[in-house]
Structures are given as C-alpha cells and as structure tokens.
C-alpha cells in the first residue's frame, strides 16, 4: 500500500522519499501545495494542510503517513498554522486507518546541560518552543488514544547537504562556501549535537517501517562524537581550505540584532542552548537498529565540500 509524505518539498522529506524508494516501496505519494517528484514512480498530490478536506483526500488509501511539514522560522506563522496542520493530518490518518510517523524537533526541551533523552520533560523557552510542545503533546494524546499506530521521531539541530536549513549551515558552512569567516553563536567551547539531514530521513524511514517502533518516542541517530563549535568550525574550515579562525557573536549582540534583523530575532529564544553543552542521546535507536550507519561529522563535511566543488565546476563550464 501507499506511503504518504505530508510536507513533501523540504530537505527531510526529499531525503525520506529517496530512502523509502530505495529500501521499501515505489508506491509513494508526495503531498504539498506544490509537490515535486523525487523518484520516477512518485505520485503527486496537491493539498493545503490547513484545509481538513484536502488533507483527508490526500491521505486516503495510505498505509503510513509521515508528517514532515515545515514553516519559515516566524513565530506568528508557527502559532497560527502548525497546530491546525498537524490536527488535520492526525484526523486524516485516523480516518484512513493509517499509521502516523511524526517528525519532531527539540524546541520543547529544557535549554540546560542535562542529557536529552526520549523521556526528558518538556520545558519550552519562548513562543516557538511552546508551539512545538503543544504539537508533541497532541501526537502523544493520539498515541494514547490508540485508534491508529503513532510514533514520534525527534531530531536535534540540522546540518547537511542540498537545501538543508539550520543555524549551523547558515553561520558556518554557507559562510565558508562564500569564502567568509564562520560565525559561532554565544560560546565556542560548548559541545553540540547536530544531525546529518540524510541520516534523519533514513532513521525516520526505518522507524516508520518497523512495527514495534509505534507507540513510542524515538531520538533519531547522531554521531556520538560531540564537538565544540570551535572544533566543528575547525573541521569545516579544513574541508574548505580555510584557516581555523571564527568569530563568536555574543548573546547581547544577537539580542540587539533582533531589533532590526528578522533572522536574529527568530534565534533569540534558542540562545540559552548555545551557552551550554547540548547532548542529544540516541542510544535507544542504536540498540534497536544496530546496523544503521551514522554519518560522522568529517564524512558529512566532506560530502558538503564535494557538493560545493561540483556546483562550482558546473557554473564555470
């Protein structure tokens, strides 16, 4: 039967479609306002997830529904649209009798130094964190309802190839691509946990097709090496033939920039996590899927560099 991806144009969804087609099924339905095929056999369905009827129609006949929808990092947009999109998706999956795999982030976790595990209590800081806590709670309520199989797959901050969107890509990798010095938010001596976006999608595909994964929350697989931002910037600089220099942007500067910069304003509620070690534990996933090969930071940065070189060569031909 069909496996359906809601919010099918983002980087996670694109990589998910590739992985599902490679390992599981060629019966994929990609749903968004303007869907684009990833594989030759994909079926496309136009739907606005804010519209309950359109969402229900797009999900009909599905065996598994993946919710990977994203929105621009604008607080008002998240508050106005995300809960409705998720509620419509859950209602549609229930009506179709489909399994539901929810792709989540860590915005609802406490922004302190405790190790983040699947049972870490929610303690959101800021409005976007409260939105994500409410959404995760909505999915947990559906899980407890028990009408359909439901799982949560949670990922920390992204880094990755292609159109990956994340602060590390923006502040470090994209600047190195442009020949500029990397920027590090708040502290360079704190350890970070980042997830390679294709690994996040591969992990989501593995969970969605494992019957025993439902009814649970899972942390998606990450490299167990947790470099500081100083170490990550050095690794990235070495890949791009740059020196190890970087610039730390202090918290006060980012807060002040929020007055005039929409991008800086949207990162402000996450600043506490950049002042402390951020350790995301994925032991549960590793024990369930011991053969899953995680991409190391050096491997990921090498892939990004090769991608940038190929793009540069194409432009110069």
C-alpha positions as semicolon CSV with decimal commas, in nm:
position;residue;x (nm);y (nm);z (nm)
1;X;0,000;0,000;0,000
2;X;0,090;0,364;-0,038
3;X;0,321;0,553;0,196
4;X;0,244;0,923;0,204
5;X;0,471;1,217;0,293
6;X;0,299;1,535;0,407
7;X;0,505;1,848;0,353
8;X;0,700;1,682;0,076
9;X;0,925;1,960;-0,053
10;X;1,163;2,015;0,241
11;X;1,506;1,858;0,271
12;X;1,395;1,593;0,523
13;X;1,101;1,492;0,303
14;X;1,310;1,474;-0,014
15;X;1,571;1,251;0,153
16;X;1,289;1,043;0,306
17;X;1,135;0,986;-0,037
18;X;1,472;0,874;-0,174
19;X;1,526;0,633;0,115
20;X;1,177;0,482;0,104
21;X;1,204;0,430;-0,270
22;X;1,547;0,271;-0,231
23;X;1,464;0,036;0,056
24;X;1,091;-0,013;0,095
25;X;0,838;0,080;-0,172
26;X;0,784;0,252;-0,504
27;X;0,430;0,346;-0,403
28;X;0,499;0,691;-0,262
29;X;0,257;0,983;-0,254
30;X;0,416;1,325;-0,209
31;X;0,180;1,589;-0,071
32;X;0,228;1,965;-0,054
33;X;0,087;2,281;-0,207
34;X;0,329;2,244;-0,498
35;X;0,471;1,890;-0,488
36;X;0,767;1,784;-0,698
37;X;0,864;1,427;-0,781
38;X;1,178;1,289;-0,621
39;X;1,163;0,944;-0,782
40;X;1,026;0,845;-1,123
41;X;0,744;0,641;-0,967
42;X;0,620;0,905;-0,721
43;X;0,256;1,010;-0,720
44;X;0,196;1,380;-0,655
45;X;-0,099;1,525;-0,466
46;X;-0,165;1,895;-0,418
47;X;-0,307;1,984;-0,078
48;X;-0,301;2,267;0,171
49;X;-0,261;2,105;0,513
50;X;-0,457;2,395;0,663
51;X;-0,758;2,257;0,474
52;X;-0,902;1,949;0,650
53;X;-1,087;1,822;0,344
54;X;-0,784;1,850;0,115
55;X;-0,566;1,678;0,374
56;X;-0,812;1,392;0,419
57;X;-0,834;1,338;0,044
58;X;-0,455;1,337;0,011
59;X;-0,417;1,071;0,282
60;X;-0,696;0,834;0,172
61;X;-0,565;0,487;0,094
62;X;-0,234;0,534;0,275
63;X;-0,069;0,266;0,486
64;X;0,177;0,506;0,654
65;X;0,162;0,885;0,679
66;X;0,477;1,084;0,754
67;X;0,433;1,438;0,885
68;X;0,744;1,631;0,779
69;X;0,584;1,969;0,712
70;X;0,787;2,279;0,788
71;X;0,725;2,652;0,806
72;X;0,954;2,954;0,788
73;X;1,101;3,043;1,127
74;X;0,841;3,307;1,203
75;X;0,673;3,280;1,542
76;X;0,335;3,416;1,441
77;X;0,320;3,176;1,147
78;X;0,401;2,879;1,370
79;X;0,132;2,975;1,620
80;X;-0,131;3,037;1,354
81;X;-0,070;2,738;1,127
82;X;0,133;2,450;1,272
83;X;-0,125;2,315;1,522
84;X;-0,401;2,321;1,259
85;X;-0,182;2,144;1,003
86;X;-0,094;1,869;1,250
87;X;-0,452;1,828;1,374
88;X;-0,578;1,792;1,016
89;X;-0,306;1,537;0,942
90;X;-0,386;1,328;1,250
91;X;-0,759;1,335;1,177
92;X;-0,693;1,233;0,817
93;X;-0,466;0,946;0,919
94;X;-0,722;0,823;1,171
95;X;-0,999;0,835;0,911
96;X;-0,780;0,640;0,669
97;X;-0,672;0,387;0,931
98;X;-0,311;0,473;0,853
99;X;-0,001;0,458;1,071
100;X;0,133;0,803;1,163
101;X;0,502;0,896;1,192
102;X;0,562;1,247;1,328
103;X;0,895;1,417;1,259
104;X;0,976;1,643;1,553
105;X;1,249;1,874;1,685
106;X;1,384;1,956;2,033
107;X;1,245;2,307;2,084
108;X;1,030;2,186;2,375
109;X;1,322;2,052;2,578
110;X;1,484;2,243;2,867
111;X;1,769;2,462;2,745
112;X;2,016;2,343;3,007
113;X;2,302;2,093;3,025
114;X;2,103;1,780;3,106
115;X;2,135;1,496;2,856
116;X;1,831;1,492;2,629
117;X;1,659;1,153;2,618
118;X;1,317;1,039;2,499
119;X;1,173;1,089;2,848
120;X;1,313;1,439;2,900
121;X;1,027;1,656;3,030
122;X;0,902;1,945;2,822
123;X;1,007;2,289;2,946
124;X;0,984;2,519;2,643
125;X;1,154;2,856;2,637
126;X;0,985;3,105;2,408
127;X;0,680;3,101;2,186
128;X;0,809;2,864;1,918
129;X;0,909;2,617;2,187
130;X;0,557;2,631;2,328
131;X;0,412;2,563;1,983
132;X;0,630;2,254;1,940
133;X;0,549;2,133;2,293
134;X;0,179;2,164;2,216
135;X;0,219;1,975;1,890
136;X;0,418;1,694;2,050
137;X;0,154;1,669;2,321
138;X;-0,115;1,644;2,053
139;X;0,068;1,348;1,898
140;X;0,120;1,184;2,239
141;X;-0,253;1,219;2,305
142;X;-0,324;1,046;1,974
143;X;-0,077;0,774;2,069
144;X;-0,258;0,719;2,399
145;X;-0,594;0,717;2,220
146;X;-0,477;0,404;2,041
147;X;-0,702;0,423;1,737
148;X;-0,406;0,415;1,499
149;X;-0,036;0,332;1,543
150;X;0,162;0,653;1,610
151;X;0,530;0,729;1,666
152;X;0,743;1,039;1,724
153;X;1,087;1,067;1,563
154;X;1,281;1,359;1,714
155;X;1,590;1,529;1,574
156;X;1,829;1,792;1,713
157;X;1,968;2,081;1,508
158;X;2,033;2,004;1,141
159;X;2,341;2,028;0,927
160;X;2,363;1,878;0,585
161;X;2,380;1,899;0,205
162;X;2,146;2,048;-0,052
163;X;1,888;2,292;0,078
164;X;1,934;2,199;0,444
165;X;1,819;2,486;0,663
166;X;1,976;2,527;1,006
167;X;2,176;2,778;1,202
168;X;2,498;2,579;1,164
169;X;2,461;2,566;0,787
170;X;2,387;2,938;0,778
171;X;2,652;3,060;1,021
172;X;2,937;2,818;0,948
173;X;2,903;2,616;0,629
174;X;2,739;2,869;0,397
175;X;2,988;3,137;0,504
176;X;3,282;2,907;0,432
177;X;3,134;2,834;0,090
178;X;3,130;3,210;0,029
179;X;3,490;3,250;0,145
180;X;3,387;3,421;0,470
181;X;3,483;3,358;0,832
182;X;3,241;3,131;1,022
183;X;3,022;3,279;1,294
184;X;2,963;3,098;1,623
185;X;2,665;3,190;1,843
186;X;2,730;3,274;2,212
187;X;3,008;3,027;2,309
188;X;3,269;2,834;2,110
189;X;3,366;2,598;2,394
190;X;3,033;2,422;2,439
191;X;2,962;2,081;2,288
192;X;2,694;2,047;2,022
193;X;2,484;1,760;1,888
194;X;2,394;1,801;1,522
195;X;2,217;1,555;1,294
196;X;2,309;1,495;0,930
197;X;1,981;1,551;0,745
198;X;2,002;1,236;0,527
199;X;2,057;1,031;0,847
200;X;1,746;1,190;0,999
201;X;1,542;1,087;0,695
202;X;1,691;0,736;0,684
203;X;1,615;0,695;1,053
204;X;1,258;0,813;1,004
205;X;1,211;0,561;0,720
206;X;1,347;0,280;0,938
207;X;1,113;0,366;1,224
208;X;0,809;0,409;1,002
209;X;0,853;0,058;0,865
210;X;0,925;-0,114;1,196
211;X;0,601;-0,237;1,351
212;X;0,747;-0,239;1,702
213;X;0,854;0,128;1,679
214;X;0,497;0,258;1,711
215;X;0,354;0,376;2,039
216;X;0,690;0,531;2,130
217;X;0,908;0,842;2,102
218;X;1,248;0,794;1,937
219;X;1,559;1,009;1,912
220;X;1,698;0,986;1,561
221;X;2,058;0,868;1,508
222;X;2,351;1,108;1,556
223;X;2,729;1,086;1,559
224;X;2,826;1,011;1,919
225;X;3,122;1,249;1,887
226;X;3,003;1,583;2,026
227;X;3,246;1,851;1,908
228;X;3,251;2,201;2,045
229;X;3,164;2,474;1,796
230;X;3,537;2,558;1,793
231;X;3,616;2,201;1,687
232;X;3,333;2,190;1,433
233;X;3,443;2,521;1,279
234;X;3,799;2,387;1,256
235;X;3,681;2,067;1,083
236;X;3,467;2,266;0,841
237;X;3,746;2,515;0,774
238;X;3,990;2,234;0,698
239;X;3,747;2,086;0,444
240;X;3,712;2,420;0,268
241;X;4,083;2,502;0,279
242;X;4,033;2,787;0,524
243;X;4,212;2,864;0,849
244;X;4,064;2,784;1,188
245;X;3,957;3,141;1,263
246;X;3,597;3,218;1,352
247;X;3,401;3,497;1,516
248;X;3,189;3,445;1,827
249;X;2,870;3,650;1,831
250;X;2,785;3,724;2,196
251;X;2,433;3,684;2,327
252;X;2,384;4,059;2,373
253;X;2,477;4,124;2,009
254;X;2,232;3,864;1,880
255;X;1,960;4,003;2,106
256;X;2,029;4,356;1,990
257;X;2,036;4,248;1,627
258;X;1,689;4,106;1,675
259;X;1,556;4,459;1,680
260;X;1,646;4,504;1,314
261;X;1,709;4,154;1,178
262;X;1,423;3,904;1,143
263;X;1,673;3,616;1,128
264;X;1,842;3,719;1,453
265;X;1,506;3,781;1,618
266;X;1,395;3,425;1,546
267;X;1,707;3,270;1,704
268;X;1,682;3,466;2,030
269;X;1,464;3,217;2,218
270;X;1,720;2,944;2,142
271;X;2,020;3,137;2,273
272;X;2,032;2,961;2,615
273;X;2,109;2,628;2,447
274;X;2,415;2,779;2,275
275;X;2,558;2,886;2,611
276;X;2,562;2,527;2,741
277;X;2,660;2,179;2,627
278;X;2,383;2,030;2,414
279;X;2,388;1,649;2,437
280;X;2,119;1,458;2,248
281;X;2,117;1,086;2,328
282;X;2,008;0,834;2,062
283;X;2,106;0,513;2,244
284;X;1,756;0,370;2,209
285;X;1,768;0,394;1,829
286;X;2,120;0,248;1,810
287;X;2,015;-0,051;2,019
288;X;1,705;-0,114;1,806
289;X;1,889;-0,064;1,473
290;X;2,248;-0,174;1,544
291;X;2,340;-0,196;1,174
292;X;2,240;0,164;1,099
293;X;2,549;0,351;0,977
294;X;2,565;0,706;1,108
295;X;2,747;0,970;0,904
296;X;3,036;1,120;1,102
297;X;3,089;1,496;1,110
298;X;3,403;1,465;0,900
299;X;3,221;1,250;0,644
300;X;2,930;1,492;0,629
301;X;3,150;1,797;0,587
302;X;3,342;1,615;0,314
303;X;3,018;1,545;0,127
304;X;2,918;1,912;0,154
305;X;3,258;2,020;0,023
306;X;3,237;1,779;-0,272
307;X;2,887;1,907;-0,349
308;X;3,013;2,268;-0,342
309;X;3,305;2,179;-0,571
310;X;3,070;2,011;-0,819
311;X;2,839;2,314;-0,821
312;X;3,137;2,545;-0,874
313;X;3,263;2,332;-1,165
314;X;2,917;2,331;-1,325
315;X;2,892;2,712;-1,306
316;X;3,235;2,751;-1,467
317;X;3,160;2,519;-1,760
